[in-house]
Amino acid sequence: MSNRPRLGSIYRRRKRLPDRTVIELPNWWIKYSNGNGRIFRESSRSSRIQEAEKLLKQRIQQIEDRLFAGPKYDRILIGELLDDLILDYRVNGKSLKDFADPIVRCHLRPYFGRMRATAFTTPDVQKYMAERRDAAAANATINRECALLRRAFNLGRRQTPPKVRFVPYIPKLKEDNVRKGFLEHTQFVDLRQALPDEIKPVLTFAYYTGCRREEILSLGWSQVDLGRKIVRLEPGTTKNDEGRNLPLVPELFETLSMQKSIRDVKYPQCPWVFFRRGKRIRDFRGAWEIACKAAKLVDAEGNPTRIFHDLRRTGVRNLIRAGIPERVAMMISGHRSRSVFERYNIVSERDLQEAARRLENYISQMAGAESRNTSGTLLGTPAKPSGQTGGDKLLITSKVRHCAKVAELADAPDLGSGPARGGGSSPPFRTRLSHQWVAELQPVSLPPGLTVPVASWLRPVVRLSASPDGQ
């Protein structure tokens, strides 16, 4: 019994020759309907009828699964997928002019535009990566370009009906260009002094809040509450689409108040907080380079050594140095993950010098404490009284918050005498304290004969033990 599909038909086309003779062409064709009355005819590109039967079954199955995209399914070009990508960016209000459009127009479309989507393979994108590397493009830049290509395939697969059957594997290059720049306060002052008047408020806002560049430039007066000294970043206007509130420090409050005064007098219809001649500020890279040169923030070749995003790292670091809890600082800066937040909390050379100073103070204090321990025993261990007899070993371990708790434990009456091995009672148990620390330690005076270094900002682990052999 034949396994030919019952829906549709298979046939060969005929051709009339000049002598009016009719012949059949070698390749088999299929004919089928999409269920809505539309008839499709498609060549199997094969002279074997089995290949035509296989193609007809495949098309019928796609129609039943609502995955049928028509005969041109296999002829869709990557350029069409890139068109859908640009449309998606335009519809969703994404960064089109500054990001997607230049990459697609200058790199992706010239290289992949005429290639069929079904013919695209991983080696093709690897060849593209190699050519971009030869053109001195950074790995991060290449990854952003390939991410757009991957997005185009994903959009094609999600179409109804889909334009591609699957998304090919597009590898990523290793990125090792994590920036570590930040601005000290004196550098911030010098840089702000060299910037044009309309850019100075932008710099001040970034320095005190750590906001992203686009979050600042898109800020409107409807988001500023000068009465409560709060700026609201609405959901959907930030990178992670989450809203947050920013408190205004006095200098930032004065800056925004001055901005509003200028706006009310000169440009009352301007909705933007930061503006240039009444219009939103779009770009200030030229002014930034000139200001960096004036502030001497350049390398040997005269290129700026600071970028605007360094102000975000500076803002995060300032929040932590000010003693603000990390959770609150993350809410102000808009970081979701702690790993990224820690990357922004950069340790500067001044931090390292402060760590060295604390270490030196600690060693000096330890040396002084040892000199006061005249018994010659370990620090924190009083001299062993002569004639002390043994008793049952007693071990108490506790985490203490204050040194006073240690003193209470050292004087606790229930650490009294215990039965001796030879009968009778032994003298009161000797107290020994062992401790762990990872920070600056300060010697703290406890009961006579006992000096214990206790961490100034961590809870040490204190052990109180009494042993019959004095160990």
N, C-alpha and C positions, 0 to 999 in steps of 0.2 A: 504494500500500500504506500502511496506517495506521501512524503512528509512536507509537501509544498504548502505554504500558508494559504488559507481559504480567503482572506481579505487581500484585495489587490490582485495584480496580474503581472506576468513576466512575458516579455515579447522581444522580438528583434525588429529593428527598424529596417525599412526597405528604401532602396534608392533606384531611381529611373536613370538609366544611362542615355547618352545621346542617340543611340540606335533604338530607343524606346524599350530596351530590355530592362526588366525589373529584377534586382538582386537583393538578397538579404545581407545586411552588414554583420560583421562577426560578433560585436559586443551585444550582450543582453541588457535590456532596460527593464525597470520596474515601474508600475503604476499603482498608486494608492491614494486614499482620501484621508484628510486629517480629522474626520468626524463632523466637520462643519460644512461639508459640501464642497470644499476646495480640493481639486485634483492636483496631485504632484506626479511628475515624471522625472526619473533619475537614472542615469547610466551606472551600471555596476563596474564599468571599465574592465570587463573580463569577458572572454568568450566561453567561459565555463558556466553552465546554468546553475551549478551549486553555489557559486559566488553570488549570483543574483538572488537566489532563494534566501541565502543568509542575510543579505542586505535588506530584503523585503521584510523578513521576520524582525530584524533589528528596528526598522522604522515603525512597524506596527506596535512593537513593545514600547517604544518611546512615546507613541501617541497614547497608548493606554496608561502609561505612567505620568502623562502630562509633562514629558521632558522633550517633546519634539520641537525643534527649532527650524525645521524646513531643510531643504536640500543644501542650502548655503551654509549649513552648520559647520561643515568641514572646510569651508572657504573663507571663514571669518578671519580677518587680518588683525594683528596686534594693534594696528593704528586705530581700528574701531573700538577696541577695548580702552585705549588711551583717551579716545573721545568721551567715552562713558565716565572715565575717571575725572576728567576736567569738569564734566557736567555735575558729577557728585560733589566736587569741591565748591562749585558755584551755587548749587542748591542749598548746601548745608552751611554756607558762609564761612568756609575754611580759608586758610591762607593760600589763595590762588596766585595772585600776582607776585608775591614775594617768595613762593616756594614751588608749588606744583607746576605752574605754567612755564617758568623758565627751564626747569629740568626736563619736562616733556618736550618742549619745543627745541631745545638746544642739544639734547643728548638721547633721550629714549626714542622719540619718533624717527630721527634720521637713521638710527641703527636698527630698530626693530619694526618700524612702521609698516613695511611691505612684507613682513614675514607672516605666514599663516599661524594662527594660534595653535592648531593641532600639530604643527611641525616644530614648535618651540621645545627645546630640551635644556637640561641643566648645562651641558657643555657650551651652549650658545651664550648663556649669561656669564659663564666663566671666561669666555673669550672677551666679552664686553668688559668684564672687570679688569682683565689683563691690559686691554687697550687704554682704559681709564687710568690705570696705574702708570702706564708708560707716559701718559699725558700729565703726570705729576699730581693727580687727584688724590686726596687723602682717603684713607679707608673709611672714615666716618662719612665723607661725602658720597662715596660709592655706595655705602650701605643705605643712605637716604634715597638715592636714586633707585636702587633695586627694591626698596620698600614700596615705592610708588608703583613699580612694575608688578610686584606681588599683589598690591591692592587692586590694580586693574584686572588681574585674573580672578581675584576673589569676587569682585563686583560682577564680572561676566558669568561666574558660576552661580551666583545668587539671582540672576535674572530669571524672569518667567516669560517664555521658556529660557533655559540657560544657554549661554553662548559658548561656553567651554565645558567639557565634561569633568575636568579635574584641574587643580592648580599644580603646576610643576614645582619641583623643589628648587628654590632659589637660595643659595648659601649666603652666609654673612661673613664678612672679613673681621678679623680681630681689630678692635679699637684700643689704642693705648695713648689717647690724647686727652686724658682727664686734666682739665685746667685747674691750677692751684693759685691763681692770682687773687689778691685782695688789696684793699686800700687802707693805709694807716690814716689817722685823722688829719695829720698835717698834709698828706698827699691829697686827701679829699678837699681840704680847704684850698690848696694851690690849684687843683684842677677846676674847682668851681669858679675860682676867681678868673680863670682864663676862658671860660665858656661864655657864649653870648647870653644876654639877659633872659631870653625866652627858654633857654635850656637849663639855666641854673636851678629853677624849681624842680625840674625833672630829676636832676642829680641829687638834690636834697631829699626828695621823696624816696628815691631808691636807696639812699644811704641809711635812712632811719627805718625803713620797712622791709627791705630785702625783696621787694616785688619784682616781677619780671617786666621786661621792657614793654611788651604789648599790654600788660595789665595796667601799666602807668599811662601810656599814651592814649588808651581807649577810655580812660576814666572821665565820667561826666559829672556835672554839678548835682545831678539828682542823687548821686551816690555819696555826697559829702554832707555831713551834719556838723557844722561848725559849732552849733549850740552844745551838742554832746561831745564834741571833739572826737568824732569817729568817722572813718571812711569805710563804706560797705562795698565789697566786691561781690556783685550779684552772681548767683549760680549761672553757669554757661558762659561767663566772661573770663574765666580763668582757664589755665591749661588743663587742669583735672576736672573742670566743670563744677567745682564745689565753691560755694560762696564763703566769705570770711569777713570779719570785722577787724579793722586796723585802728589802734589808738593813736592819737596825735600828740606827740611830745611838743613842748612849748615852741621850739624853733620851727617845727613842721607846721604847727597851727598858725604861726605868724606868716609863714610862706604862703599857705593856702588862702589866708585872709587877704594878703596883698594881691594874690592872683585874682581873687573875686572882685576886689576894688578896681583893678585895672580892667577886668572884663565888663563890669557894670558901667564904667565910664566910656570905654572905647568900643567894645563889641558886645552890647547887651543881648544879642541874639545868639552868641556863641555857646553851644552846649558843652564844650570841652573844658576840662580843668587846665590842661596844658595846651597852649595854642601859639601859633605864629601868624600875626596879622589877622586874627580872628578865625583862622582855620586850624584844623587839627594838625599836629606835628607828625609827619610820617617818617622822616629820616633825618639824622644829624651826624652821619659818619664823618663828613668833612670837617664839621666843627669839632668833633671829638678828636680827630687826629691833630688838628692845630692846637687844641688845648693840651693834649698830651706832650707835644713838643715844647710848649711854653712852660709846662710844669716839670719838664725834664724826665718824663716817664717814657723814654724811648731807649732802644737798643743801640748798638754801635752803628747800625745802618740807618738809623733815624726812624725806624718803624715803632709804633706805639707798643709798649709792653703791657698795657692794661686795656681791657675791653669793658663794655658797659655791664656785662653779666658779672664781672668781678664785684660789683656793688651788691649783688645778691648774696654772694659768699660773705662779703664784709658785713652785711646786715645780720645774717645768721650768726656769725661769730660774735658780733657785738651783743646780741641777745643773750648768748650763753655766758659771755664775760660779765654781763650785768647781773648774773645770778638768777635769771628767769628760768623757771622749770622747763625742761626740754619739751614736754607735751604742749605747754603754752606757746613756746617758741615755734614749734612745728605748726600749730594752728595759725600763727601770725604769718609765717613764711609760706604756708600752703604745701608743705611736704607731707606726703602720705606715708612713705616708708622711712624707717629709721636709718637704713643703709645709705640712702641718698642724702639724708640730713647730715649724717656723720661725714660724708664727703665734703659737705659745705662748711663744716665746723673745722676750719683749717688751723693747724698749730703754726704760729709764726715764730720767728727767731726770738722775739721778745718773750714769748711763752717758754721757750727752751731756756733762756737766761734766767727767768724766774724759777723754773724747776731746779736749775743748778744752785741758785741762791738758797732755796729751801733745803736742798740736800746738804749743802755746807752747814747751814744752821742746825740741821738734825745731827750731823756727825759731831759738831761741837758740843751740843747738849748731851749727847750720849757719852762723850769723853768726860764731861763734867760730872755726870751722874755716876760713872764708874769710879771717879776719884773720890766721891763722897761715900762710896760703899766700902768702908774700911775693913769689913770682915774678910775680904779677900775671896768671897764666894761669888757665884754668878749673880748678875744684876737682877734684883727683885727677890733674891733668896737670902734671908737673914742667916747670921752665923748659927751653926748647930750648937746648941747648949751642951756643955759637957755632962756626961752621965745620963743622957737621954735614953730611955728605954723604948722598946718597941710597943706597938699596938696594932690593931686591925687597920688595914689600909682603907682609907676613905677618899673617894674621888668625886668631886662635884664640878660639873662643867656648866657654865651659863654665859649668855651674851649680856653684856652690861652696856647701858647707855651712858652713864656718868661714872666718874671716878668715885663718887660718894658711895655707889653701890658696891664697889670693890672693898671699900673700907668697912661697910656693914658686914660683908661676908667674912672679912678677915677677923672681925671682932665678934662674930656670931657665937653665942654661948653654947649652941648645940654642937659645936666642934670641940667638945670637952674631952676629958680623958677617957680612955678605953681600957679594957682588961689587958694586962701584960701577959706575955707568954709564960713567964715564970710565976704567975700569980700576982695579986695586988693590982694596983692601978699605976698607969704610967703618967708622966707629966703631961700637960696640955699639948695637943698636937701642934707640930710646927707647920706653918703655912708657906706654901710655895706657889707662885703665880707664873704661869707660862702664857705667852701671848703671841699674836700674829698681827702684822700691820703692813700696809703698802703705801703709806703716806707719811707726811711730816709728823714726827713724834715729839711730844713734850714731856719732860720728867714731871711727875706728879707726886707730891709728898703724901704718904699714907701713914699708917701707924708707925711708931718709932722702930727704926731698924729696917724699914721696908720702903724702897723707892722703885716705882714701876713706870716705864715709859708707856703712855697711852696715846693712841691716835687721836689727833685733834678733830678729825671729821669722819672717822669710821668707828664702828663698834669692835673693839678687840675681843678675842675669845680668851677668857680667863679661866684657868683651871686652879682650883684650890685642892690641894692634896695633903694628906698626912700619912706618913708611912713609918713603920716601926724601925726601918733601917736608916731613915733620914735621907733616902734617895728621892 
